[in-house]
Amino acid sequence: MVGHEAGVGVGLIGLGTIGTGVTKLLRRNCAVLEERLGFPLHLVRVADLDLSRARNLDLGGARFDADAEALIDDPAVAIVIELIGGYEVARRLILRAVERGKHVVTANKALLAVHGKEIFDTARRRGVDVAFEASVGGGIPILRSLREGLAANRIQSVHGIINGTTNYVLTEMEKTGETFEVVLARAKELGYAEADPAFDVDGIDAAHKLTLLAGMAFGAEIAFKQIPTEGIRGLAPVEFEAAREFGYRIKLLGIAKLREGAPERIEVRVHPTLVPEASLLAKVDGAMNAIAVQGDAVGPTLFYGAGAGEMPTASAVVADVMEIAREIRRGTAGRVAPLSYMPEALRPKPLVPLGELYGRTYLRFTALDRPGVLSRIAGVLGEEGIGIESVIQKGRGHGEASVPVVVMTHPASEAAVQRALERIDRMADVTAPTRLLRIEEEI
């Protein structure tokens, strides 16, 4: 075994759920880590504002206090792990570490989606690495696969179930027939959803992750705020019944596609999506994550696993630490392109507007059960060039009560569908805004 003096020193900021998992993994698997690296990793310091968090943890002699800046400045710390989350404090600490020549590992997808360019540019200038495998897909090695395993490919598309909370809620709504509100309350009780679940159920967390995935897949500088994002609020049990009858399941997907041409454009979006029951993504249930990647050489690939949780995410964090530690020992640290493309090759690329999407759609109208209503709706769709493939009507309203009418369209442009819905939703017999779900066939 290699002696203590030959190891690489690590500092951990944030001893929450993931930070606790990191300390456990570094202690529990220290021997196998050393056997794989050829030298040990030493947890030198840990910092957290809540000093009680270390009460029942074995930190192996690491110094523990609330001084994150002192940890960063400690010459014994070569790699800083940031696991406090949030924006401004994490941004300040990461930039401080980078400016002092320290390598950084983080799981903070929200920070990187918003401030990634500043952080990566600073790291490049200072010649240090910033690794963030745990920021997307928890323990699934999707970012490393895009950067290394699929590096020879021109990536054509990425489809991801990348938020476990929403996948759990959608799975339970389909299985039980219960409403969104009832299932979300249960998800909170079981710990699958935060007390304030807005980031998850409104699609924001998935959009943060898609920002990083699209950047790594296509070499595109994409701003998080540019991504059209819809969450799962407003989905009703009737959506799942109708989807099943049509042969589909509903998943919240992060979608990124390459549109070839001059100029090359990128299609990025997050929204609830109907996927064929036979597709692999349709079979991903509960809080699990999965990302399907299509490459021009490798063809379709699928990455599946736990997208969150203490130990799966800690696994990705420690793997990043190991990768950087190897580079430090080789004297090549700071030379890995964090977004899989060389920094000078990264550039903004135009995005495809939603109006240019072309495909089949699911439409749920809420209308009075009167003669002629469906024909008038069909007439508006037809005037916009949208054909109806299938219709399902749920319940009978006896004239004055509203009933759901579900329509599956033939392929049409999104712009035409939106024009039709604007007209239909103004009709006197239509009593609520129409619910639109897009369909992805080739997954």
DOBA-645659 format. One record per residue (C-alpha): residue in one letter; chain; x, y, z; residue number from 1. Coordinates in Angstrom, 2 decimals, padded with zeros to 5 digits. Example, Ala and Ser with C-alpha at 12.3 -4.5 7.8 and 13.67 -1.06 7.14 Angstrom:
2
(site A A (012.30 -004.50 007.80) 1) (site S A (013.67 -001.06 007.14) 2) 
% end
This chain:
443
(site M A (000.00 000.00 000.00) 1) (site V A (001.08 003.56 -000.64) 2) (site G A (002.06 005.60 002.40) 3) (site H A (000.00 008.39 003.94) 4) (site E A (002.23 011.14 002.60) 5) (site A A (001.53 010.09 -000.98) 6) (site G A (-002.23 010.60 -000.75) 7) (site V A (-004.43 013.40 -002.07) 8) (site G A (-006.19 015.66 000.44) 9) (site V A (-009.92 016.30 000.17) 10) (site G A (-012.12 018.93 001.85) 11) (site L A (-015.91 018.60 002.08) 12) (site I A (-018.25 021.59 002.40) 13) (site G A (-021.77 020.53 003.38) 14) (site L A (-022.60 017.58 005.62) 15) (site G A (-026.20 017.07 004.58) 16) (site T A (-027.60 013.89 003.07) 17) (site I A (-025.12 013.64 000.18) 18) (site G A (-022.16 014.90 002.20) 19) (site T A (-022.86 012.28 004.83) 20) (site G A (-022.91 009.64 002.12) 21) (site V A (-019.55 010.85 000.83) 22) (site T A (-017.93 010.54 004.26) 23) (site K A (-019.35 007.03 004.68) 24) (site L A (-018.12 005.96 001.25) 25) (site L A (-014.63 007.37 001.76) 26) (site R A (-014.33 005.49 005.07) 27) (site R A (-016.12 002.26 004.12) 28) (site N A (-014.42 001.74 000.75) 29) (site C A (-011.07 003.35 001.52) 30) (site A A (-009.16 000.14 000.78) 31) (site V A (-010.76 -000.49 -002.62) 32) (site L A (-010.34 003.19 -003.54) 33) (site E A (-006.63 002.97 -002.76) 34) (site E A (-006.30 -000.28 -004.69) 35) (site R A (-007.88 001.34 -007.74) 36) (site L A (-005.91 004.59 -007.48) 37) (site G A (-002.58 003.31 -006.24) 38) (site F A (-002.62 005.91 -003.44) 39) (site P A (-005.06 006.91 -000.69) 40) (site L A (-007.58 009.73 -000.52) 41) (site H A (-007.49 011.63 002.76) 42) (site L A (-010.54 013.48 004.05) 43) (site V A (-008.65 016.39 005.63) 44) (site R A (-011.41 018.81 006.60) 45) (site V A (-015.20 019.05 006.72) 46) (site A A (-017.19 022.27 007.08) 47) (site D A (-020.87 022.76 007.90) 48) (site L A (-022.75 025.48 009.76) 49) (site D A (-024.61 022.81 011.78) 50) (site L A (-021.92 021.37 014.02) 51) (site S A (-024.28 018.71 015.38) 52) (site R A (-024.29 016.86 012.06) 53) (site A A (-020.99 015.10 012.75) 54) (site R A (-022.13 013.74 016.09) 55) (site N A (-022.67 010.16 014.90) 56) (site L A (-020.25 010.13 011.98) 57) (site D A (-016.78 008.66 011.74) 58) (site L A (-014.78 011.37 009.98) 59) (site G A (-011.52 009.48 010.39) 60) (site G A (-009.79 012.31 012.20) 61) (site A A (-010.75 015.00 009.71) 62) (site R A (-011.06 018.47 011.20) 63) (site F A (-014.70 019.59 011.46) 64) (site D A (-015.86 023.17 011.91) 65) (site A A (-018.05 025.82 010.29) 66) (site D A (-015.26 027.65 008.44) 67) (site A A (-015.61 026.79 004.74) 68) (site E A (-013.18 029.51 003.70) 69) (site A A (-010.46 028.14 005.98) 70) (site L A (-011.05 024.71 004.48) 71) (site I A (-010.55 026.12 000.98) 72) (site D A (-007.38 027.94 002.04) 73) (site D A (-005.88 024.89 003.79) 74) (site P A (-002.77 023.83 001.80) 75) (site A A (-003.47 020.18 002.66) 76) (site V A (-006.73 020.30 000.67) 77) (site A A (-006.21 019.69 -003.06) 78) (site I A (-009.84 018.91 -003.98) 79) (site V A (-012.85 020.80 -002.60) 80) (site I A (-016.25 019.09 -002.63) 81) (site E A (-019.16 021.55 -002.59) 82) (site L A (-022.45 020.01 -001.42) 83) (site I A (-024.35 022.89 000.15) 84) (site G A (-026.54 023.59 -002.90) 85) (site G A (-028.16 026.91 -003.72) 86) (site Y A (-026.73 029.75 -005.73) 87) (site E A (-024.81 032.66 -004.27) 88) (site V A (-022.94 031.14 -001.32) 89) (site A A (-022.01 028.05 -003.34) 90) (site R A (-020.93 030.23 -006.28) 91) (site R A (-018.72 032.35 -004.04) 92) (site L A (-017.08 029.34 -002.39) 93) (site I A (-016.47 027.50 -005.66) 94) (site L A (-014.91 030.59 -007.25) 95) (site R A (-012.75 031.12 -004.17) 96) (site A A (-011.52 027.53 -004.40) 97) (site V A (-010.81 027.82 -008.12) 98) (site E A (-008.96 031.11 -007.72) 99) (site R A (-006.75 029.46 -005.11) 100) (site G A (-005.88 026.65 -007.52) 101) (site K A (-008.08 024.03 -005.90) 102) (site H A (-009.98 021.49 -007.98) 103) (site V A (-013.73 021.31 -007.33) 104) (site V A (-016.35 018.56 -007.30) 105) (site T A (-020.00 019.58 -007.02) 106) (site A A (-023.50 018.13 -007.40) 107) (site N A (-025.02 021.60 -007.82) 108) (site K A (-026.87 021.45 -011.17) 109) (site A A (-028.89 024.60 -010.46) 110) (site L A (-025.72 026.64 -009.92) 111) (site L A (-023.99 025.24 -013.02) 112) (site A A (-027.08 025.72 -015.18) 113) (site V A (-027.17 029.42 -014.26) 114) (site H A (-023.51 030.31 -013.56) 115) (site G A (-021.65 027.47 -015.25) 116) (site K A (-019.94 029.60 -017.89) 117) (site E A (-018.39 031.89 -015.29) 118) (site I A (-017.20 028.95 -013.20) 119) (site F A (-015.80 026.96 -016.13) 120) (site D A (-014.08 029.99 -017.64) 121) (site T A (-012.45 030.79 -014.29) 122) (site A A (-011.36 027.17 -013.85) 123) (site R A (-009.83 027.14 -017.31) 124) (site R A (-007.90 030.34 -016.60) 125) (site R A (-006.56 028.94 -013.33) 126) (site G A (-005.81 025.49 -014.79) 127) (site V A (-008.03 023.46 -012.44) 128) (site D A (-010.82 020.93 -012.91) 129) (site V A (-014.50 021.29 -012.05) 130) (site A A (-016.30 017.92 -012.03) 131) (site F A (-020.06 017.50 -011.62) 132) (site E A (-021.13 013.95 -012.48) 133) (site A A (-023.54 013.84 -009.52) 134) (site S A (-025.46 016.86 -010.79) 135) (site V A (-027.40 014.80 -013.38) 136) (site G A (-028.87 011.37 -012.78) 137) (site G A (-027.48 010.79 -009.27) 138) (site G A (-025.42 007.61 -009.47) 139) (site I A (-025.90 007.12 -013.24) 140) (site P A (-022.58 007.88 -015.01) 141) (site I A (-024.28 009.74 -017.86) 142) (site L A (-021.99 012.78 -018.04) 143) (site R A (-018.83 010.68 -018.01) 144) (site S A (-020.36 008.49 -020.71) 145) (site L A (-021.05 011.51 -022.92) 146) (site R A (-017.57 012.89 -022.33) 147) (site E A (-015.65 009.62 -022.70) 148) (site G A (-017.55 006.49 -023.68) 149) (site L A (-019.56 008.16 -026.45) 150) (site A A (-016.92 010.73 -027.40) 151) (site A A (-016.47 009.34 -030.92) 152) (site N A (-020.15 009.88 -031.71) 153) (site R A (-022.07 012.77 -033.13) 154) (site I A (-024.92 012.75 -030.62) 155) (site Q A (-028.28 012.98 -032.32) 156) (site S A (-030.74 013.02 -029.41) 157) (site V A (-031.11 012.77 -025.64) 158) (site H A (-034.39 011.82 -023.93) 159) (site G A (-034.28 011.76 -020.15) 160) (site I A (-036.45 010.92 -017.16) 161) (site I A (-034.23 013.01 -014.94) 162) (site N A (-036.38 013.87 -011.93) 163) (site G A (-037.30 011.08 -009.54) 164) (site T A (-040.02 013.01 -007.71) 165) (site T A (-042.09 013.61 -010.82) 166) (site N A (-041.58 010.07 -012.08) 167) (site Y A (-042.82 008.73 -008.74) 168) (site V A (-045.90 010.99 -008.84) 169) (site L A (-046.74 010.04 -012.44) 170) (site T A (-046.27 006.33 -011.73) 171) (site E A (-048.57 006.48 -008.70) 172) (site M A (-051.23 008.56 -010.47) 173) (site E A (-051.35 005.98 -013.25) 174) (site K A (-051.39 003.02 -010.87) 175) (site T A (-053.96 004.30 -008.36) 176) (site G A (-056.14 006.67 -010.36) 177) (site E A (-055.65 009.28 -007.62) 178) (site T A (-055.30 013.01 -008.23) 179) (site F A (-052.04 014.91 -008.46) 180) (site E A (-052.64 016.56 -005.07) 181) (site V A (-053.26 013.27 -003.25) 182) (site V A (-050.20 011.55 -004.72) 183) (site L A (-047.95 014.57 -004.13) 184) (site A A (-048.96 014.65 -000.46) 185) (site R A (-047.99 010.98 -000.15) 186) (site A A (-044.68 011.65 -001.92) 187) (site K A (-043.90 014.29 000.72) 188) (site E A (-044.73 011.87 003.54) 189) (site L A (-042.42 009.23 002.04) 190) (site G A (-039.59 011.69 001.47) 191) (site Y A (-039.75 011.59 -002.34) 192) (site A A (-040.81 015.25 -002.52) 193) (site E A (-039.60 018.34 -000.68) 194) (site A A (-041.92 020.42 001.50) 195) (site D A (-041.88 022.92 -001.37) 196) (site P A (-041.83 020.68 -004.45) 197) (site A A (-042.03 023.46 -007.05) 198) (site F A (-038.54 022.87 -008.51) 199) (site D A (-039.47 019.26 -009.19) 200) (site V A (-043.13 019.30 -010.22) 201) (site D A (-042.79 022.46 -012.32) 202) (site G A (-039.95 020.95 -014.36) 203) (site I A (-037.26 023.39 -013.20) 204) (site D A (-034.92 020.73 -011.81) 205) (site A A (-035.18 018.75 -015.05) 206) (site A A (-034.46 021.90 -017.08) 207) (site H A (-031.33 022.59 -014.99) 208) (site K A (-030.09 019.07 -015.76) 209) (site L A (-031.03 019.31 -019.44) 210) (site T A (-028.94 022.49 -019.71) 211) (site L A (-025.86 020.45 -018.77) 212) (site L A (-026.81 017.40 -020.84) 213) (site A A (-027.41 019.46 -023.99) 214) (site G A (-024.14 021.32 -023.52) 215) (site M A (-022.20 018.08 -023.23) 216) (site A A (-024.06 016.33 -026.05) 217) (site F A (-023.87 019.12 -028.64) 218) (site G A (-021.13 021.53 -027.57) 219) (site A A (-023.80 024.20 -027.21) 220) (site E A (-023.84 027.07 -024.74) 221) (site I A (-027.48 027.03 -023.68) 222) (site A A (-028.94 029.27 -021.00) 223) (site F A (-031.32 027.55 -018.60) 224) (site K A (-033.91 030.32 -019.09) 225) (site Q A (-034.03 029.54 -022.84) 226) (site I A (-035.47 026.04 -022.32) 227) (site P A (-039.28 025.80 -022.75) 228) (site T A (-040.39 024.13 -019.52) 229) (site E A (-043.70 022.65 -018.39) 230) (site G A (-044.33 020.66 -015.22) 231) (site I A (-046.89 018.06 -014.25) 232) (site R A (-049.42 020.21 -012.39) 233) (site G A (-052.83 020.04 -014.01) 234) (site L A (-052.55 016.43 -015.14) 235) (site A A (-055.76 014.59 -014.26) 236) (site P A (-056.55 010.87 -013.87) 237) (site V A (-058.34 010.96 -017.23) 238) (site E A (-054.97 011.63 -018.93) 239) (site F A (-053.61 008.32 -017.72) 240) (site E A (-056.77 006.39 -018.62) 241) (site A A (-056.79 007.80 -022.14) 242) (site A A (-053.04 007.34 -022.61) 243) (site R A (-053.40 003.66 -021.67) 244) (site E A (-056.23 003.21 -024.17) 245) (site F A (-054.09 004.77 -026.89) 246) (site G A (-051.09 002.58 -025.97) 247) (site Y A (-048.93 005.20 -024.23) 248) (site R A (-047.60 006.17 -020.81) 249) (site I A (-046.97 009.67 -019.51) 250) (site K A (-043.44 010.70 -018.45) 251) (site L A (-041.87 014.07 -017.71) 252) (site L A (-039.04 014.16 -020.25) 253) (site G A (-036.07 016.39 -020.84) 254) (site I A (-035.57 016.29 -024.60) 255) (site A A (-032.60 017.54 -026.62) 256) (site K A (-032.16 016.92 -030.34) 257) (site L A (-029.71 018.00 -033.00) 258) (site R A (-031.23 019.65 -036.06) 259) (site E A (-028.72 019.41 -038.88) 260) (site G A (-028.46 022.20 -041.42) 261) (site A A (-026.97 025.62 -041.87) 262) (site P A (-026.92 026.78 -039.21) 263) (site E A (-027.02 023.73 -036.99) 264) (site R A (-029.77 024.15 -034.41) 265) (site I A (-030.67 022.51 -031.10) 266) (site E A (-034.13 021.44 -029.96) 267) (site V A (-034.46 021.50 -026.16) 268) (site R A (-037.60 021.22 -024.04) 269) (site V A (-039.00 019.81 -020.79) 270) (site H A (-042.64 018.72 -020.55) 271) (site P A (-044.97 015.80 -019.80) 272) (site T A (-044.85 013.49 -022.80) 273) (site L A (-046.72 010.47 -024.11) 274) (site V A (-044.26 007.66 -024.88) 275) (site P A (-045.18 004.30 -026.46) 276) (site E A (-045.78 001.52 -023.93) 277) (site A A (-043.23 -000.66 -025.73) 278) (site S A (-040.39 001.85 -025.34) 279) (site L A (-037.74 001.33 -022.68) 280) (site L A (-038.37 004.74 -021.08) 281) (site A A (-042.04 003.84 -020.61) 282) (site K A (-040.96 000.99 -018.30) 283) (site V A (-039.05 003.29 -015.89) 284) (site D A (-041.23 003.58 -012.78) 285) (site G A (-041.11 005.02 -009.29) 286) (site A A (-038.30 007.39 -008.38) 287) (site M A (-035.84 005.88 -010.87) 288) (site N A (-034.13 007.87 -013.65) 289) (site A A (-033.19 006.88 -017.19) 290) (site I A (-031.53 008.69 -020.09) 291) (site A A (-031.69 007.45 -023.68) 292) (site V A (-028.89 008.71 -025.93) 293) (site Q A (-028.76 008.20 -029.70) 294) (site G A (-025.33 008.40 -031.34) 295) (site D A (-024.57 008.21 -035.04) 296) (site A A (-022.08 005.36 -034.54) 297) (site V A (-023.27 003.54 -031.43) 298) (site G A (-027.01 003.81 -032.14) 299) (site P A (-029.47 003.80 -029.21) 300) (site T A (-028.14 003.52 -025.65) 301) (site L A (-029.94 003.64 -022.31) 302) (site F A (-028.56 004.62 -018.90) 303) (site Y A (-030.72 003.61 -015.93) 304) (site G A (-030.45 003.88 -012.17) 305) (site A A (-031.19 005.79 -009.00) 306) (site G A (-031.32 009.49 -009.80) 307) (site A A (-031.01 010.68 -006.21) 308) (site G A (-030.39 009.45 -002.69) 309) (site E A (-027.52 009.50 -000.25) 310) (site M A (-025.31 006.68 -001.50) 311) (site P A (-026.04 006.69 -005.26) 312) (site T A (-025.21 010.39 -005.47) 313) (site A A (-022.21 009.98 -003.15) 314) (site S A (-020.96 007.29 -005.53) 315) (site A A (-020.83 009.83 -008.37) 316) (site V A (-019.18 012.47 -006.18) 317) (site V A (-016.40 010.13 -005.03) 318) (site A A (-015.87 008.90 -008.60) 319) (site D A (-015.22 012.52 -009.63) 320) (site V A (-012.79 012.94 -006.75) 321) (site M A (-010.94 009.83 -007.87) 322) (site E A (-010.71 011.01 -011.47) 323) (site I A (-009.25 014.36 -010.44) 324) (site A A (-006.88 012.71 -007.95) 325) (site R A (-005.47 010.55 -010.75) 326) (site E A (-004.90 013.64 -012.89) 327) (site I A (-003.17 015.39 -010.00) 328) (site R A (-000.76 012.48 -009.58) 329) (site R A (-000.07 012.38 -013.33) 330) (site G A (000.50 016.11 -013.46) 331) (site T A (-002.29 016.54 -016.03) 332) (site A A (-005.02 018.04 -013.83) 333) (site G A (-006.88 020.96 -015.32) 334) (site R A (-006.68 019.66 -018.89) 335) (site V A (-010.00 017.79 -019.05) 336) (site A A (-012.76 019.68 -020.88) 337) (site P A (-015.59 019.69 -018.31) 338) (site L A (-018.35 019.89 -020.94) 339) (site S A (-016.74 017.23 -023.18) 340) (site Y A (-015.91 019.80 -025.91) 341) (site M A (-012.80 021.94 -025.79) 342) (site P A (-013.71 025.37 -024.39) 343) (site E A (-012.93 027.15 -027.66) 344) (site A A (-015.36 024.80 -029.46) 345) (site L A (-018.28 025.67 -027.18) 346) (site R A (-020.52 028.32 -028.64) 347) (site P A (-024.13 029.46 -028.57) 348) (site K A (-026.31 027.63 -031.07) 349) (site P A (-029.76 028.73 -032.20) 350) (site L A (-032.66 026.89 -030.62) 351) (site V A (-035.62 025.47 -032.50) 352) (site P A (-038.82 027.36 -031.53) 353) (site L A (-041.64 025.22 -030.16) 354) (site G A (-043.83 026.35 -033.05) 355) (site E A (-041.62 024.40 -035.47) 356) (site L A (-042.19 021.05 -033.75) 357) (site Y A (-044.07 018.59 -035.92) 358) (site G A (-045.80 015.49 -034.61) 359) (site R A (-048.89 013.92 -033.13) 360) (site T A (-050.50 015.46 -030.07) 361) (site Y A (-052.90 014.47 -027.31) 362) (site L A (-055.62 017.07 -026.66) 363) (site R A (-058.09 016.93 -023.79) 364) (site F A (-061.03 019.31 -024.26) 365) (site T A (-063.49 020.06 -021.47) 366) (site A A (-066.82 020.84 -023.13) 367) (site L A (-070.55 020.80 -022.53) 368) (site D A (-072.14 017.53 -023.63) 369) (site R A (-074.31 019.00 -026.37) 370) (site P A (-074.95 017.93 -029.95) 371) (site G A (-072.54 019.45 -032.45) 372) (site V A (-069.79 020.46 -029.99) 373) (site L A (-067.30 017.84 -031.16) 374) (site S A (-068.01 018.63 -034.82) 375) (site R A (-067.31 022.31 -034.20) 376) (site I A (-064.03 021.45 -032.44) 377) (site A A (-063.11 019.14 -035.32) 378) (site G A (-063.98 021.89 -037.78) 379) (site V A (-061.51 024.32 -036.20) 380) (site L A (-058.80 021.66 -036.15) 381) (site G A (-059.47 020.89 -039.80) 382) (site E A (-059.27 024.54 -040.78) 383) (site E A (-055.77 024.63 -039.29) 384) (site G A (-054.78 021.49 -041.19) 385) (site I A (-054.96 019.14 -038.19) 386) (site G A (-056.53 015.73 -038.70) 387) (site I A (-058.13 013.66 -035.93) 388) (site E A (-056.84 010.10 -035.57) 389) (site S A (-058.84 008.93 -032.53) 390) (site V A (-061.47 010.29 -030.12) 391) (site I A (-062.45 009.18 -026.60) 392) (site Q A (-065.30 010.76 -024.63) 393) (site K A (-065.38 010.09 -020.91) 394) (site G A (-068.76 010.21 -019.14) 395) (site R A (-072.03 011.82 -020.07) 396) (site G A (-072.88 015.36 -019.04) 397) (site H A (-076.56 015.47 -019.99) 398) (site G A (-076.23 018.73 -021.87) 399) (site E A (-075.34 021.25 -019.19) 400) (site A A (-072.44 019.51 -017.46) 401) (site S A (-068.89 019.45 -018.81) 402) (site V A (-067.21 016.22 -019.92) 403) (site P A (-063.67 015.46 -021.07) 404) (site V A (-063.21 014.76 -024.77) 405) (site V A (-059.80 013.35 -025.68) 406) (site V A (-058.45 013.63 -029.21) 407) (site M A (-055.31 012.12 -030.71) 408) (site T A (-054.26 014.10 -033.78) 409) (site H A (-052.43 013.15 -036.92) 410) (site P A (-048.99 014.78 -037.27) 411) (site A A (-049.19 018.56 -037.46) 412) (site S A (-047.08 021.59 -036.64) 413) (site E A (-047.12 022.91 -033.10) 414) (site A A (-047.87 026.39 -034.42) 415) (site A A (-051.03 025.14 -036.13) 416) (site V A (-052.14 023.28 -032.99) 417) (site Q A (-051.64 026.37 -030.83) 418) (site R A (-053.64 028.51 -033.28) 419) (site A A (-056.47 026.00 -033.19) 420) (site L A (-056.47 025.80 -029.40) 421) (site E A (-056.59 029.57 -029.08) 422) (site R A (-059.78 029.53 -031.15) 423) (site I A (-061.30 026.45 -029.50) 424) (site D A (-060.74 027.69 -025.95) 425) (site R A (-062.81 030.79 -026.80) 426) (site M A (-065.83 028.70 -027.82) 427) (site A A (-068.87 029.06 -025.56) 428) (site D A (-069.25 025.28 -025.17) 429) (site V A (-065.63 024.80 -024.05) 430) (site T A (-065.48 025.35 -020.29) 431) (site A A (-061.78 024.98 -019.42) 432) (site P A (-058.42 025.44 -021.15) 433) (site T A (-057.44 022.52 -023.36) 434) (site R A (-054.73 020.20 -022.07) 435) (site L A (-052.03 019.49 -024.67) 436) (site L A (-049.49 016.69 -024.34) 437) (site R A (-046.85 016.08 -026.98) 438) (site I A (-046.00 012.59 -028.22) 439) (site E A (-042.51 011.20 -028.77) 440) (site E A (-042.65 008.13 -031.00) 441) (site E A (-039.00 007.24 -031.67) 442) (site I A (-037.51 006.52 -028.26) 443) 
% end
